[in-house]
Amino acid sequence: MRKCQVPGCGEMTTRFGRYCTSHKARARRHGDVYQRGVTATELKPFVMKVRARIAKNADNPLWGQCEARWRAIVDHAVGISRTFQSGQPGNRYEHQAAKMVMNVGSQVEPRAVVETALAMYLMREADPHRFTSDGAFSVQLARRLRGLGEVNAATTIDRSGRQRRVYRELSPKVTGVIAQWAAQALGAAGIIIARLEMKEVEAARAERDAFSDALSRLT
């Protein structure tokens, strides 16, 4: 056993690990020991940007296609669950991921799932340093999608006496399956929309800079 590798921690590592129990749990929960979780409140401005983009391109079939891709994921999850229930051999991590996806699919409209997934890509494009790695982004993507479903949450009482929702932590392999499904279905759309958004931001910034420059040239 050695001291945890997180600077300033000072706690002892687990028997064969690099981190103490607390930081090991953080890495498991968020995808990296230095990664902060993305909250619904933090993501909301990006969801609003996605909605604005959808409204601006209301006639584009992309949105319906994205929803259909999510429904296909839910159908795939149902198939995995049926295979498991029939007693046939299967991947247990995929089965656990399928249960989560079915929970969200039974409670949440496909459009809300699509908006959340695309918003995550906008957030990453706007602030790439918000995520410590691609793996950490994938974990946060899966967590935010999972967070859309009430069934995936339990209620507990904190020290102040307030109720708050908590989630049973998934194994990294289960989270990885969920993230992989979401990225394959919606990742391409998320990347393109994020780039369009940043292109508009940069154009607006260039316009402001040109205006400021013109003002500075007044005599």
Protein Blocks (a to p, Z undefined) as FASTA:
>chain_A
ZZdfbghklpacdfklmbdfklmmmmmmnopakbccddfklmmmmmmmmmmmmmmmmmpm
klmmmmmmmmmmmmmmmmmmmmmmnopacdfklmmmmmmmmmmmmmpcfklmmmmmmmmm
mmmmmmmmlpgbfklmmmmmmmmmmmmpmklpccdddfkopacdddddddfklmmmmmmm
mmmmmmmmmmmmmmmmmmmmmmmmmmmmmmmmmmmmpZZ
